[in-house]
Every structure is written in structure tokens, then in C-alpha cells.
Amino acid sequence: MTNDAFSIADGFLPSQRSRAIGLFWEAFKSKLELLMRPDEKALRFFDMAVDPRYAISASSADGTLLGVVGFKTKDGAFIGGGLKELCDVYGGLGGLWRGLALSVLDRPIERDTLLMDGIFVSSDMRGLGIGSALLAAIKDRARADGYAKIRLDVIDTNPRARALYERQGFVALETANMGPLRHIFRFQQATTMICRIR
């Protein structure tokens, strides 16, 4: 998929990897910073964890990565990695407690549902339709792979994202309260949203 300002493609190029990780961290730092800091270690972990096979990207005509939507299947995820990678970066004890805390955010995979694993657009390129194009592309991918619906979770501190999802046909199903973990993740509630695509 292309337009005058950007093109959409499966995955992203090896030369775009560093920017993909940087944009991901920029988008999700407020939620993950207390667990993943300092920045250097967080970026090192995500460099080990990111798998472009589970991503769709938007790039400008000159090849600059503008945004990514990640997804998760039974075979893998855009943000993979696990206890081993956490321990490699943060040490044994540091990796263990981080792994336990991050497990709270893990969502089960359902047979007929493609699970979105984050969407982000460069802050200076928002409002140009890139997010909408990435959502359209992941709907196409889900249909092609035989899924009936797409699931995502949106946090209460990101009403702009929720409004975009609603415009794109996502419907809220349930809202989970984070309880005391709100102090770690810096949000109070996460709402599960579903878009039926067939």
C-alpha cells in the first residue's frame, strides 16, 4: 500500500531496526520506564526482543521509518524476548523481578483473534493518516491469515489512541483495573477492544 507521503510494507528493513526500537521506546516509555530503566538497558533489551516478522511498517519515500504496528501469534511476537534476555541485560535478580512484573501485561492468544502488540507513529508525523493506514494494513493481514477479529488493549492515559481505534471499528469489551500496579505502569485501567473483520 502506498500514497504520496508514505508506503506500507510487511516488517521493516535491517537499516530501520534502530529507529523502530527508538520509536517504540518513545511511545511506551511512560508505561514501562520504571521497570525498564535506564534507557540504555531498555533499548538493549528491545534490540534483542524485537522481531520484524511480526510487524507492518510505514516509511517515507526516502526510507525513513515513520511508524509500526506489531502483532502477536502463536508463532511469535513483535516484542518477544523473555526471562533469558531480561537476565542478560539486567542480571539474574533484576531480570527475574522485571519478568514477573511484565507478565501482568501478557495477554493470551485466541485461535481466531490476531493480537495487536503495539502501534506507534513518530511524534512529528502524527495526524497524517499513518496510524489509520497501519490499522487498515493489519486488518488486511488478519483477513489474509484467516482471523475473524483483531484484539488490542488501550490504556486510560491514551484517549487519542482509543478515539482512533473507535473510528477504525474497534469496540470496547471490558476494562481491567491495575490496582496497586498503577504505580509501576502509570495507568489505572486498560480496556480490551475488538474489531471484527469477517
ChimeraX attribute file (.defattr): number of C-alpha atoms within 10 A of each C-alpha:
attribute: neighborCount
match mode: 1-to-1
recipient: residues
	/A:1	11
	/A:2	13
	/A:3	10
	/A:4	7
	/A:5	13
	/A:6	21
	/A:7	19
	/A:8	21
	/A:9	16
	/A:10	17
	/A:11	20
	/A:12	22
	/A:13	13
	/A:14	10
	/A:15	11
	/A:16	17
	/A:17	17
	/A:18	14
	/A:19	16
	/A:20	26
	/A:21	20
	/A:22	15
	/A:23	21
	/A:24	23
	/A:25	19
	/A:26	14
	/A:27	17
	/A:28	13
	/A:29	18
	/A:30	14
	/A:31	18
	/A:32	16
	/A:33	16
	/A:34	14
	/A:35	18
	/A:36	22
	/A:37	13
	/A:38	10
	/A:39	12
	/A:40	10
	/A:41	14
	/A:42	20
	/A:43	19
	/A:44	15
	/A:45	23
	/A:46	23
	/A:47	17
	/A:48	16
	/A:49	18
	/A:50	20
	/A:51	20
	/A:52	22
	/A:53	14
	/A:54	22
	/A:55	25
	/A:56	23
	/A:57	28
	/A:58	28
	/A:59	20
	/A:60	16
	/A:61	13
	/A:62	8
	/A:63	13
	/A:64	13
	/A:65	24
	/A:66	25
	/A:67	26
	/A:68	30
	/A:69	25
	/A:70	24
	/A:71	26
	/A:72	21
	/A:73	17
	/A:74	11
	/A:75	6
	/A:76	13
	/A:77	21
	/A:78	24
	/A:79	23
	/A:80	16
	/A:81	17
	/A:82	17
	/A:83	15
	/A:84	14
	/A:85	18
	/A:86	26
	/A:87	18
	/A:88	14
	/A:89	19
	/A:90	19
	/A:91	12
	/A:92	13
	/A:93	11
	/A:94	15
	/A:95	21
	/A:96	17
	/A:97	16
	/A:98	18
	/A:99	18
	/A:100	11
	/A:101	15
	/A:102	15
	/A:103	11
	/A:104	10
	/A:105	12
	/A:106	9
	/A:107	13
	/A:108	10
	/A:109	13
	/A:110	13
	/A:111	11
	/A:112	13
	/A:113	21
	/A:114	27
	/A:115	23
	/A:116	21
	/A:117	21
	/A:118	19
	/A:119	22
	/A:120	23
	/A:121	25
	/A:122	19
	/A:123	12
	/A:124	8
	/A:125	12
	/A:126	13
	/A:127	10
	/A:128	12
	/A:129	13
	/A:130	24
	/A:131	24
	/A:132	15
	/A:133	20
	/A:134	26
	/A:135	20
	/A:136	14
	/A:137	20
	/A:138	21
	/A:139	21
	/A:140	14
	/A:141	15
	/A:142	21
	/A:143	17
	/A:144	9
	/A:145	11
	/A:146	15
	/A:147	19
	/A:148	16
	/A:149	19
	/A:150	21
	/A:151	22
	/A:152	22
	/A:153	23
	/A:154	19
	/A:155	18
	/A:156	16
	/A:157	15
	/A:158	11
	/A:159	11
	/A:160	10
	/A:161	16
	/A:162	20
	/A:163	11
	/A:164	14
	/A:165	21
	/A:166	14
	/A:167	11
	/A:168	14
	/A:169	13
	/A:170	21
	/A:171	17
	/A:172	18
	/A:173	11
	/A:174	11
	/A:175	15
	/A:176	12
	/A:177	12
	/A:178	17
	/A:179	10
	/A:180	9
	/A:181	13
	/A:182	13
	/A:183	12
	/A:184	15
	/A:185	19
	/A:186	17
	/A:187	18
	/A:188	16
	/A:189	17
	/A:190	19
	/A:191	18
	/A:192	17
	/A:193	20
	/A:194	22
	/A:195	20
	/A:196	15
	/A:197	16
	/A:198	9
